[in-house]
Each structure stands twice: as C-alpha cells, then as structure tokens.
Amino acid sequence: MVEFKDVLASRQTVFAYKQALSPHFVPETLPYRELELRRMMEAIAPVLEGQKAKNLFLYGKTGTGKSSCTRYVIQKLDAEQKPSVKALYMNCRVYDSRYKVLQKVIHHFHPDFAKTGYSFAVLYEKLLDWVEEEARQLVVALDEIDMVKDLDNLVYTLTRANDDLRSGSISLIGVSNKVDFKHRLDARSRSSLCEEELVFQPYNAEQLTGILKKRGAQAFKEGVLKESAVNLAAAIAASENGDARYALLLLLRAGELCDEKKKADVLDVDVEASRKAAEEEKAFEVIGTLPEHQQLLLYGLATLASDVTYKRLVEEDGDKLYFSGEVYERYAATVKKLGKKPRTSRWYREYLKELDNLGLINTVQSGKGVRGHTTLIRLSYEPERVKQVIEQKVLGE
C-alpha cells in the first residue's frame, strides 16, 4: 500500500521553503524599501492614537514592491493589537466593485452578517454602525485598485463616510501598477484618494541580487542555489524593468526544473531554461487573447509544422520555414472546416505582420535556392503546444 508519507520521504527536492519565492510571501524585512515603508507608516500611524490616517496612493510598475510593502504595513498594524484599530488587505481583481468591497469589509469583521441579499444602502449603514460602535479606526488596502469598475463611486463613498461618522474613521490605501491611473479619476476622487502619494521605482540589478540572495537563502536548501544563478536571474529581471516578481519567478521555475530532472544544484543554465519556459507561457497567454482569424492562421501554420509528411519547406539553421502561400491555403482550409469564410490575402498579410511583431512567428524573404520571391514563415514555439492552446480557445476541443 502506497502512503503519502512514503512518497514525501522519497521525494528529492532542492527546496527548503518554496513559499519564500511566492509573490504573496511577506518577508520579515523588505530591503531597499525602508524609505517607502517609513512614509507609509507615518501616514497611517495616527490611527494608533485614535485619529484618522491619511489616504495613501502607491503606484509604480509591476514587481517594485508595492503589494509587499502594503501587506507588510498591514501586518505591522495588526501586530500593535489595538482593539479599536482594524485593517484589511484585498485584491480588486476579485473585489472589483463598490458593492463587493463593502460586502467583503463587513463580512470580514462581522462574520455573522449575511454575505448576500442586502442593498448597497443597508451595507453602507451597517459599515457606519460597526465603525461607530467602538470608535474604530479602519484602514482598507485596495491592491490593483484600477480593476474596480465603479471606482469613483467607491472612493467617494468610503471617504465621504467620514463625514457621516460620529466617531471612528475609514482610511484607504490604493495600489496600482498603472502610473497614469490617477489621472483617470475625477477631480473629487483624486483629491480624496491621493492625500499622500508614493512612487515605487524599479529595482536595479544590484538590488535585485540582494533580494534574490535573501529570499533564496530561505527558499532553497543550504548550498543548492549557486551565485551564478542568482546573478543571471537578477540581470534578466533588471533588463525587464526591474521586476522583482519576475526575478523570483525565474528562481522558482529553475528550482522546479531541477526537481523534475533530479538535479542537486540550481545553476545559471537552469535559470536560462526557466526564462525560456516563462517566455513561452507569456506567448501562450497572448495567443489565447488574439482575434479568432489570427489564432486560426497560427493553427494552420502549427498543423504544417507538425505534419511529418509535408515536404515543400525550406530549412535554415535547422529551423523549418514554410511558404506563405502554403500557410494561407492551410489557414483557409481550417476556416472552411468551421463553416466560416477565410479573410482575403490582404488581411492575411496584415495578420502575418502582427504575429511577427508579437514574436509568435518569424517571417523572412526568400533568397538563393528558392525560385521567385516569396515570404517564408517559421513558427516561434512548439507546434503541438500552439495547437493545444488554440483548440481549447477557438475550436472547443
């Protein structure tokens, strides 16, 4: 009889605490963000003395530490154990409307209150009553705040609530990856939300190296993660807008690849393999969002690339290139099978340009050894994976 304990005991892994590489993990210290943390705490500290905090707005590119700093500050606030101070962090990809945000706040602090079935007015009054009953100071952190559909209404409601409260207060921390996001708010919401603003700058290669060394020491078994792997992951992420999340993801995937191959050490070659896998995942996400006929064009090319009986192709440095006309014929045949009408050759050429710009295909003009002048096309990714993505998205297979 196989038992889980036997499987776990025999499992070889390079990880000691894999969670340390997760973007949701909040470390005990956040290097290179001491200034931002101090400013955030200074804005929020008044709640510990029974006063309203300043509303905070944090923005900057992905992977600059905004979310980690926000969760860190919320944890520190909770650690003060002031009964009248309450704080809640939520991601607005899930809570993407004024109603859902209020519902989450009330249910989190008042679990016996039913989650559904109440009007917005009832929820609002319930929130005010709960804040007032013990003069509570409430801090609500809204990560990816730009995802809220009726954000102006949400900001207005929560900031205006302070005028309706006889005691206690409600303060907001808004977090966004979109630097120009605040300019999309109306003037009233902008002035309310942005009492204190912080811009998080991207990390440089040296800072990323420091972050990876610290997290890597927690995530991997001693001696497993080699310095060359850390340096490469930091350099790659620094070239990708200083994204610490991406750097951590590279190490996480590199470790997972080592586990799959039963390797004992994480080297720079593993980080490079991890980068390639991450790029492929991004590409397949892009494929899933393409217009239908562009997906079907890619599907036609992928079927050619996986057809071992197909002979009319050109090889260049080991890569297989296909004639533009043959790809169009395969695309047209695929579309007709679905009972639809293929796009014209003019649209086809436009699709090729767009797919080339996205890096999903590579087009070259024919040279010596090819009769006439034509476009040759190569698929940038493994054809079976491309087919699988499109079959799920478009063909419903």
PEZIBEL-V747828 format. One record per pair of residues at least 24 apart in sequence whose ideal C-beta (glycine too) atoms are under 6 Angstrom apart, sorted by sequence separation. I is the first residue (numbers start at 1). J is the second residue. D is the distance in whole Angstrom. If there is no record, write none. Layout:
I;J;D, I;J;D
This chain:
250;274;5, 253;277;6, 209;234;4, 250;275;6, 208;234;4, 301;327;5, 304;330;5, 145;174;4, 205;234;5, 208;237;5, 146;176;5, 205;235;6, 208;238;6, 300;330;4, 145;176;5, 300;331;4, 33;65;5, 37;69;6, 48;80;6, 135;167;4, 136;168;5, 137;169;5, 138;170;5, 139;171;5, 140;172;6, 141;173;4, 142;174;5, 143;175;5, 146;178;5, 36;69;6, 40;73;5, 132;165;6, 135;168;5, 159;192;4, 205;238;4, 211;244;6, 48;82;6, 131;165;6, 132;166;6, 152;186;5, 155;189;4, 297;331;5, 300;334;5, 132;167;5, 146;181;5, 212;247;6, 299;334;6, 33;69;6, 128;164;6, 132;168;6, 232;268;4, 131;168;4, 152;189;5, 155;192;6, 229;266;5, 30;68;6, 47;85;5, 155;193;5, 229;267;6, 233;271;5, 296;334;5, 202;241;5, 203;242;4, 208;247;5, 226;265;6, 229;268;5, 232;271;5, 236;275;6, 296;335;6, 202;242;3, 228;268;4, 203;244;5, 224;265;6, 225;266;5, 226;267;5, 26;68;6, 30;72;6, 224;266;6, 229;271;5, 26;71;5, 26;72;5, 84;134;6, 86;136;6, 92;142;5, 293;343;5, 324;374;6, 327;377;5, 84;135;6, 93;144;5, 96;147;5, 323;374;6, 324;375;4, 84;136;5, 85;137;5, 86;138;5, 87;139;4, 88;140;6, 89;141;4, 91;143;5, 92;144;5, 96;148;6, 97;149;5, 98;150;5, 84;137;6, 91;144;6, 92;145;5, 96;149;6, 97;150;6, 101;154;6, 93;147;5, 297;351;5, 92;147;4, 98;153;5, 321;376;4, 322;377;5, 92;148;5, 98;154;4, 294;351;5, 321;378;5, 319;378;5, 314;376;6, 74;141;6, 70;141;5, 305;379;5, 67;143;5, 306;383;4, 301;379;5, 305;383;4, 306;384;6, 302;383;4, 302;386;4, 302;387;5, 53;139;6, 298;386;6, 47;137;4, 299;390;5, 295;390;5, 283;381;6, 295;394;5, 280;381;6, 288;389;6, 287;389;5, 292;394;6, 70;173;6, 70;175;6, 284;389;5, 288;393;5, 66;175;5, 62;177;5, 55;171;6, 52;169;4, 55;172;5, 56;173;5, 57;174;5, 58;175;5, 59;176;5, 53;171;4, 52;171;6, 59;179;6, 66;200;5, 65;200;6, 57;193;5, 64;200;4, 57;194;5, 55;193;5, 64;202;6, 60;199;6, 55;195;4, 56;196;5, 57;197;5, 58;198;5, 60;200;3, 54;195;4, 61;202;6, 54;196;5, 43;196;5, 39;198;6, 36;198;6, 32;207;5, 31;210;6, 61;241;5, 63;243;3, 62;243;6, 63;244;5, 63;245;4, 63;246;6, 20;215;5, 20;218;4, 21;219;5, 20;219;4, 17;218;5, 17;219;6, 16;220;6, 16;221;5, 14;220;6, 14;224;5, 23;245;5, 21;248;5, 21;251;6, 21;252;4, 15;255;6, 14;255;5, 14;258;5, 13;259;5, 12;262;6, 14;266;6
